[in-house]
Amino acid sequence: MIVALADRDEDTSSFGDRPLQTPAVAGVFDALAALTVEPFAARVHLVSRAGSKVAANTRAWLTHHDFFGRTGVPATNLHFVRERRDKAPVCQRLGITHSVDDRLDVLAYLDEVEHRYLFLGGTGGRAPDGKVPDWATGVETWAQFVTLLREA
């Protein structure tokens, strides 16, 4: 989760009426900048489910907020898919070893990704019974995610 939620009623609710002014999730720029240095260098990828409108909003938001310059993530490492399940073959093709998502159903598709993290910070993305499955690790903040990766 990079962009803060704007409207909980929409399926993809990252952008409201003024998409460029939608804030980033706290700590995301610093966390991804730290990961692009080590331990993952240029291997950080964004894999997002989006139709053409949300993909265009996402690209505009990333450019407006100088995402690639601030994080060191290469712009070529942005990938869009049409369905959540389509993230799995992209991750497999890229050799993704760690994935963070705010949706448990997405992480469930990524069974070939060794380390899966459920981002819980402000997203309401908790598992239905309040428990994170044993195949995933819950993280509340981007700083916590970076700490876990560095300790692994």
GROMACS elastic network, one bead per residue, 0.5 to 0.9 nm:
[ bonds ]
;  ai    aj funct       b0    kb
    1     4     6  0.72966   500
    1     5     6  0.87908   500
    1    14     6  0.88520   500
    1    24     6  0.86573   500
    1    25     6  0.69386   500
    1    28     6  0.82975   500
    1   100     6  0.79209   500
    1   101     6  0.62778   500
    1   102     6  0.59820   500
    1   119     6  0.71009   500
    1   121     6  0.88766   500
    1   123     6  0.82868   500
    2    14     6  0.87764   500
    2    23     6  0.88962   500
    2    24     6  0.56987   500
    2    25     6  0.53947   500
    2    26     6  0.85363   500
    2    28     6  0.61794   500
    2    29     6  0.84314   500
    3     6     6  0.87631   500
    3    14     6  0.58157   500
    3    15     6  0.77911   500
    3    22     6  0.68847   500
    3    23     6  0.61285   500
    3    25     6  0.54028   500
    3    28     6  0.87848   500
    3    58     6  0.88338   500
    3    61     6  0.87727   500
    4    13     6  0.85611   500
    4    14     6  0.58924   500
    4    15     6  0.79154   500
    4    22     6  0.66725   500
    4    23     6  0.56817   500
    4    24     6  0.53514   500
    4    26     6  0.84056   500
    4   122     6  0.83028   500
    4   123     6  0.81594   500
    5     8     6  0.69448   500
    5    12     6  0.86199   500
    5    13     6  0.55291   500
    5    15     6  0.68262   500
    5    16     6  0.82675   500
    5    22     6  0.81399   500
    5    23     6  0.85919   500
    5    25     6  0.85171   500
    5   122     6  0.83878   500
    5   123     6  0.71214   500
    6    13     6  0.55913   500
    6    14     6  0.53834   500
    6    15     6  0.54307   500
    6    16     6  0.51189   500
    6    17     6  0.86861   500
    6    22     6  0.72514   500
    7    10     6  0.61160   500
    7    11     6  0.89946   500
    7    12     6  0.84653   500
    7    13     6  0.50292   500
    7    14     6  0.71832   500
    7    15     6  0.74976   500
    7    16     6  0.65375   500
    8    11     6  0.77504   500
    8    12     6  0.84036   500
    8    13     6  0.59926   500
    8    14     6  0.88101   500
    9    12     6  0.86197   500
    9    13     6  0.72246   500
   10    13     6  0.50608   500
   10    14     6  0.88024   500
   12    15     6  0.80236   500
   12    49     6  0.86926   500
   12    50     6  0.79475   500
   12    54     6  0.80832   500
   13    16     6  0.72253   500
   14    19     6  0.81962   500
   14    22     6  0.77087   500
   14    54     6  0.86595   500
   14    58     6  0.88790   500
   15    18     6  0.71281   500
   15    20     6  0.81276   500
   15    21     6  0.86886   500
   15    22     6  0.61733   500
   15    54     6  0.81143   500
   15    57     6  0.77018   500
   15    58     6  0.85734   500
   16    19     6  0.56377   500
   16    21     6  0.87718   500
   16    22     6  0.70720   500
   17    22     6  0.89037   500
   18    21     6  0.56200   500
   18    22     6  0.67281   500
   19    22     6  0.52910   500
   19    23     6  0.89017   500
   19    57     6  0.65613   500
   19    58     6  0.84020   500
   19    60     6  0.84289   500
   19    61     6  0.68792   500
   20    23     6  0.81743   500
   20    57     6  0.77701   500
   20    58     6  0.88455   500
   20    60     6  0.70607   500
   20    61     6  0.51235   500
   20    62     6  0.86620   500
   20    64     6  0.66690   500
   20    65     6  0.80445   500
   21    61     6  0.81420   500
   22    61     6  0.81476   500
   23    26     6  0.84291   500
   24    27     6  0.81025   500
   24    28     6  0.69814   500
   24    29     6  0.81408   500
   24    65     6  0.88536   500
   25    28     6  0.58492   500
   25    29     6  0.85895   500
   25   121     6  0.85409   500
   25   122     6  0.85968   500
   25   141     6  0.88111   500
   25   142     6  0.83770   500
   26    29     6  0.80985   500
   26   141     6  0.76871   500
   26   142     6  0.74568   500
   27    30     6  0.55370   500
   27    31     6  0.60407   500
   27    32     6  0.86341   500
   27   141     6  0.74375   500
   27   142     6  0.56752   500
   27   143     6  0.65034   500
   28    31     6  0.51176   500
   28    32     6  0.60655   500
   28    33     6  0.83961   500
   28    71     6  0.87355   500
   28   141     6  0.85503   500
   28   142     6  0.57430   500
   28   143     6  0.80090   500
   29    32     6  0.54309   500
   29    33     6  0.60508   500
   29    34     6  0.85826   500
   29    67     6  0.72894   500
   29    70     6  0.64960   500
   29    71     6  0.56554   500
   29   142     6  0.89668   500
   30    33     6  0.50905   500
   30    34     6  0.61272   500
   30    35     6  0.86958   500
   30    70     6  0.80690   500
   30    71     6  0.69891   500
   30   142     6  0.84682   500
   30   143     6  0.82194   500
   31    34     6  0.51365   500
   31    35     6  0.63250   500
   31    36     6  0.87812   500
   31    71     6  0.80669   500
   31   142     6  0.58946   500
   31   143     6  0.60652   500
   31   145     6  0.80136   500
   31   146     6  0.61565   500
   32    36     6  0.61292   500
   32    37     6  0.87762   500
   32    44     6  0.78977   500
   32    70     6  0.87628   500
   32    71     6  0.54658   500
   32    72     6  0.77358   500
   32    73     6  0.75321   500
   32   142     6  0.84059   500
   32   146     6  0.82665   500
   33    36     6  0.52532   500
   33    37     6  0.67007   500
   33    38     6  0.89737   500
   33    70     6  0.68104   500
   33    72     6  0.58221   500
   33    73     6  0.75221   500
   34    37     6  0.55252   500
   34    38     6  0.64828   500
   34    39     6  0.83222   500
   34    41     6  0.89432   500
   34    71     6  0.77892   500
   34    72     6  0.89288   500
   34   146     6  0.76778   500
   35    38     6  0.50603   500
   35    39     6  0.58421   500
   35    40     6  0.56071   500
   35    41     6  0.65574   500
   35    42     6  0.87666   500
   35    43     6  0.89810   500
   35    44     6  0.74166   500
   35    71     6  0.85584   500
   35    72     6  0.89536   500
   35   146     6  0.71743   500
   35   149     6  0.87614   500
   36    39     6  0.71228   500
   36    40     6  0.54970   500
   36    42     6  0.56479   500
   36    43     6  0.72412   500
   36    44     6  0.63936   500
   36    71     6  0.70805   500
   36    72     6  0.59701   500
   36    73     6  0.63965   500
   37    40     6  0.66276   500
   37    42     6  0.77880   500
   37    72     6  0.80359   500
   38    41     6  0.53644   500
   38   150     6  0.85720   500
   39   149     6  0.80341   500
   39   150     6  0.73205   500
   40    43     6  0.53315   500
   40    44     6  0.63403   500
   41    44     6  0.69920   500
   41    72     6  0.85642   500
   41    73     6  0.84699   500
   42    45     6  0.82240   500
   42    72     6  0.76102   500
   42    73     6  0.63381   500
   42    74     6  0.67673   500
   42    77     6  0.84736   500
   43    73     6  0.80621   500
   43    74     6  0.87603   500
   43    77     6  0.80118   500
   43    94     6  0.87433   500
   43    96     6  0.83016   500
   44    72     6  0.89969   500
   44    73     6  0.61682   500
   44    74     6  0.80901   500
   44    77     6  0.70779   500
   44    96     6  0.86889   500
   45    73     6  0.71975   500
   45    74     6  0.81061   500
   45    76     6  0.85577   500
   45    78     6  0.60478   500
   45    79     6  0.75894   500
   45    91     6  0.89991   500
   45    94     6  0.86889   500
   45    96     6  0.84449   500
   46    73     6  0.86873   500
   46    77     6  0.62148   500
   46    79     6  0.60307   500
   46    80     6  0.82392   500
   47    77     6  0.82520   500
   47    78     6  0.62354   500
   47    80     6  0.58069   500
   47    81     6  0.73253   500
   47    87     6  0.65085   500
   47    90     6  0.77034   500
   47    91     6  0.80263   500
   48    55     6  0.82592   500
   48    78     6  0.78995   500
   48    79     6  0.62455   500
   48    81     6  0.61627   500
   48    82     6  0.84885   500
   48    84     6  0.81310   500
   48    87     6  0.75124   500
   49    54     6  0.87482   500
   49    55     6  0.82263   500
   49    79     6  0.85689   500
   49    80     6  0.56348   500
   49    82     6  0.54247   500
   49    83     6  0.58596   500
   49    84     6  0.57373   500
   49    85     6  0.89657   500
   49    86     6  0.80514   500
   49    87     6  0.75182   500
   50    53     6  0.76306   500
   50    54     6  0.54167   500
   50    55     6  0.53334   500
   50    56     6  0.89478   500
   50    58     6  0.87254   500
   50    80     6  0.61571   500
   50    81     6  0.61690   500
   50    82     6  0.56287   500
   50    83     6  0.76573   500
   50    84     6  0.88649   500
   51    54     6  0.55802   500
   51    55     6  0.59213   500
   51    56     6  0.85349   500
   51    80     6  0.82428   500
   51    81     6  0.78548   500
   51    82     6  0.59920   500
   51    83     6  0.88654   500
   52    55     6  0.50418   500
   52    56     6  0.60556   500
   52    57     6  0.86005   500
   52    82     6  0.89366   500
   53    56     6  0.51849   500
   53    57     6  0.62412   500
   53    58     6  0.85765   500
   54    58     6  0.59342   500
   54    59     6  0.85201   500
   55    59     6  0.61514   500
   55    60     6  0.85438   500
   55    80     6  0.70922   500
   56    59     6  0.51766   500
   56    60     6  0.61290   500
   56    61     6  0.85062   500
   57    60     6  0.50948   500
   57    61     6  0.59779   500
   57    62     6  0.85180   500
   58    61     6  0.50396   500
   58    62     6  0.60508   500
   58    63     6  0.85269   500
   59    62     6  0.51636   500
   59    63     6  0.61801   500
   59    64     6  0.85218   500
   59    78     6  0.89781   500
   60    63     6  0.51700   500
   60    64     6  0.59574   500
   60    65     6  0.85526   500
   61    64     6  0.50243   500
   61    65     6  0.60779   500
   61    66     6  0.83848   500
   61    67     6  0.82234   500
   62    65     6  0.53620   500
   62    66     6  0.60084   500
   62    68     6  0.72155   500
   63    67     6  0.62743   500
   63    68     6  0.75882   500
   64    67     6  0.77325   500
   65    68     6  0.85612   500
   65    69     6  0.89205   500
   65    70     6  0.83322   500
   66    69     6  0.53331   500
   66    70     6  0.59647   500
   66    71     6  0.84518   500
   67    70     6  0.52120   500
   67    71     6  0.59469   500
   67    72     6  0.80275   500
   67    73     6  0.78654   500
   67    75     6  0.88962   500
   68    71     6  0.53445   500
   68    72     6  0.54095   500
   68    73     6  0.52039   500
   68    74     6  0.61173   500
   68    75     6  0.60859   500
   69    72     6  0.55405   500
   69    73     6  0.75538   500
   69    74     6  0.84628   500
   70    73     6  0.82630   500
   71    74     6  0.86146   500
   72    75     6  0.88265   500
   73    76     6  0.83953   500
   73    77     6  0.69027   500
   73    78     6  0.87306   500
   74    77     6  0.54026   500
   74    78     6  0.78337   500
   75    78     6  0.59008   500
   76    79     6  0.80162   500
   79    87     6  0.89859   500
   79    90     6  0.81226   500
   80    87     6  0.84288   500
   81    84     6  0.72410   500
   81    85     6  0.87115   500
   81    86     6  0.59213   500
   81    87     6  0.65438   500
   81    90     6  0.84984   500
   82    85     6  0.87021   500
   82    86     6  0.69228   500
   82    87     6  0.88456   500
   83    86     6  0.52825   500
   83    87     6  0.74982   500
   84    87     6  0.57772   500
   84    88     6  0.81795   500
   84   105     6  0.80997   500
   84   106     6  0.57906   500
   84   109     6  0.80801   500
   85    88     6  0.59530   500
   85    89     6  0.82188   500
   85   105     6  0.85524   500
   85   106     6  0.65020   500
   85   108     6  0.88630   500
   85   109     6  0.57687   500
   85   110     6  0.81376   500
   86    89     6  0.60021   500
   86    90     6  0.68939   500
   86    91     6  0.89983   500
   86   109     6  0.84914   500
   87    90     6  0.52481   500
   87    91     6  0.61473   500
   87    92     6  0.86348   500
   87   106     6  0.76360   500
   87   109     6  0.77923   500
   87   110     6  0.75164   500
   88    91     6  0.51787   500
   88    92     6  0.61508   500
   88    93     6  0.86400   500
   88   106     6  0.83802   500
   88   107     6  0.87173   500
   88   109     6  0.59908   500
   88   110     6  0.50637   500
   88   111     6  0.79476   500
   88   112     6  0.78332   500
   88   113     6  0.83324   500
   89    93     6  0.60091   500
   89    94     6  0.84939   500
   89   110     6  0.84762   500
   90    93     6  0.51375   500
   90    94     6  0.61575   500
   90    95     6  0.85224   500
   90    96     6  0.85042   500
   91    94     6  0.51432   500
   91    95     6  0.59728   500
   91    97     6  0.81796   500
   91    99     6  0.85540   500
   91   110     6  0.76846   500
   91   112     6  0.83939   500
   91   113     6  0.73845   500
   92    95     6  0.50991   500
   92    96     6  0.62559   500
   92    97     6  0.88028   500
   92   110     6  0.84701   500
   92   112     6  0.69745   500
   92   113     6  0.74895   500
   93    96     6  0.78682   500
   95   113     6  0.82075   500
   96    99     6  0.71396   500
   96   112     6  0.87268   500
   96   113     6  0.62422   500
   96   114     6  0.82711   500
   97   112     6  0.82948   500
   97   113     6  0.51324   500
   97   114     6  0.53194   500
   97   115     6  0.60987   500
   97   116     6  0.84049   500
   98   113     6  0.62561   500
   98   114     6  0.63534   500
   98   116     6  0.58457   500
   98   117     6  0.77003   500
   98   149     6  0.87484   500
   99   107     6  0.77549   500
   99   110     6  0.83548   500
   99   113     6  0.70433   500
   99   114     6  0.84536   500
   99   115     6  0.63701   500
   99   117     6  0.60634   500
   99   118     6  0.85855   500
  100   103     6  0.89211   500
  100   107     6  0.78529   500
  100   115     6  0.85764   500
  100   116     6  0.59973   500
  100   118     6  0.58529   500
  100   119     6  0.63250   500
  100   139     6  0.88207   500
  100   145     6  0.84629   500
  101   104     6  0.73337   500
  101   106     6  0.70951   500
  101   107     6  0.67199   500
  101   116     6  0.80539   500
  101   117     6  0.64850   500
  101   118     6  0.54150   500
  101   119     6  0.56000   500
  101   120     6  0.88171   500
  102   106     6  0.82350   500
  102   107     6  0.85894   500
  102   117     6  0.83334   500
  102   118     6  0.54778   500
  102   120     6  0.62865   500
  102   121     6  0.84182   500
  102   123     6  0.67570   500
  102   124     6  0.83285   500
  102   125     6  0.54858   500
  102   126     6  0.83154   500
  103   106     6  0.54607   500
  103   107     6  0.66942   500
  103   108     6  0.89000   500
  103   118     6  0.67539   500
  103   119     6  0.76589   500
  103   120     6  0.88160   500
  103   123     6  0.89582   500
  103   125     6  0.57142   500
  103   126     6  0.80887   500
  103   127     6  0.86653   500
  104   107     6  0.51160   500
  104   108     6  0.61884   500
  104   109     6  0.89376   500
  104   117     6  0.89039   500
  104   118     6  0.64030   500
  104   119     6  0.89201   500
  104   125     6  0.71213   500
  104   126     6  0.76757   500
  104   127     6  0.67010   500
  104   132     6  0.84285   500
  104   133     6  0.89418   500
  104   136     6  0.86432   500
  105   108     6  0.50559   500
  105   109     6  0.67356   500
  106   109     6  0.53899   500
  106   110     6  0.68788   500
  107   110     6  0.51267   500
  107   111     6  0.74360   500
  107   113     6  0.87196   500
  107   116     6  0.64062   500
  107   117     6  0.77141   500
  107   118     6  0.74859   500
  107   136     6  0.78236   500
  108   111     6  0.62191   500
  108   116     6  0.88296   500
  108   135     6  0.87414   500
  108   136     6  0.88387   500
  109   112     6  0.84135   500
  110   113     6  0.54489   500
  110   114     6  0.85842   500
  110   116     6  0.78519   500
  111   114     6  0.74360   500
  111   116     6  0.86462   500
  111   135     6  0.87715   500
  112   115     6  0.89997   500
  113   116     6  0.66778   500
  114   135     6  0.88784   500
  115   135     6  0.79502   500
  115   136     6  0.70563   500
  115   137     6  0.80567   500
  116   135     6  0.70538   500
  116   137     6  0.63734   500
  116   138     6  0.87515   500
  117   135     6  0.88649   500
  117   136     6  0.53427   500
  117   138     6  0.56244   500
  117   139     6  0.65894   500
  117   145     6  0.79802   500
  118   125     6  0.76401   500
  118   126     6  0.79749   500
  118   132     6  0.77066   500
  118   136     6  0.64951   500
  118   137     6  0.59672   500
  118   139     6  0.60543   500
  118   140     6  0.85001   500
  119   122     6  0.86245   500
  119   123     6  0.76032   500
  119   125     6  0.70799   500
  119   126     6  0.84162   500
  119   137     6  0.85896   500
  119   138     6  0.60710   500
  119   139     6  0.50605   500
  119   140     6  0.60111   500
  119   141     6  0.72377   500
  119   142     6  0.81784   500
  119   145     6  0.85045   500
  120   123     6  0.56848   500
  120   124     6  0.64451   500
  120   125     6  0.54279   500
  120   126     6  0.61077   500
  120   138     6  0.65315   500
  120   139     6  0.58295   500
  120   141     6  0.75186   500
  121   124     6  0.76174   500
  121   125     6  0.81455   500
  121   139     6  0.70912   500
  121   141     6  0.54738   500
  121   142     6  0.83067   500
  122   125     6  0.80669   500
  122   140     6  0.78426   500
  122   141     6  0.88155   500
  123   126     6  0.80187   500
  124   127     6  0.89023   500
  125   128     6  0.86714   500
  126   129     6  0.80264   500
  126   130     6  0.59047   500
  126   131     6  0.72924   500
  126   132     6  0.72634   500
  126   138     6  0.85525   500
  127   130     6  0.50308   500
  127   131     6  0.55732   500
  127   132     6  0.57917   500
  127   133     6  0.79456   500
  128   131     6  0.74380   500
  128   132     6  0.89919   500
  129   132     6  0.84215   500
  131   134     6  0.89103   500
  131   138     6  0.89683   500
  132   135     6  0.81549   500
  132   136     6  0.64312   500
  132   137     6  0.67421   500
  132   138     6  0.62839   500
  133   136     6  0.56269   500
  133   137     6  0.76997   500
  133   138     6  0.89095   500
  134   137     6  0.73010   500
  138   145     6  0.88770   500
  139   142     6  0.75289   500
  139   143     6  0.89799   500
  139   144     6  0.62526   500
  139   145     6  0.60104   500
  139   148     6  0.88761   500
  140   143     6  0.85686   500
  140   144     6  0.67784   500
  140   145     6  0.79585   500
  141   144     6  0.52004   500
  141   145     6  0.64591   500
  141   146     6  0.89211   500
  142   146     6  0.63604   500
  142   147     6  0.86823   500
  143   146     6  0.52042   500
  143   147     6  0.62483   500
  143   148     6  0.86999   500
  144   147     6  0.50500   500
  144   148     6  0.61865   500
  144   149     6  0.86817   500
  145   148     6  0.51925   500
  145   149     6  0.63191   500
  145   150     6  0.87382   500
  146   149     6  0.51333   500
  146   150     6  0.61862   500
  146   151     6  0.86214   500
  147   150     6  0.51835   500
  147   151     6  0.61687   500
  147   152     6  0.86871   500
  148   151     6  0.51677   500
  148   152     6  0.62215   500
  149   152     6  0.52479   500
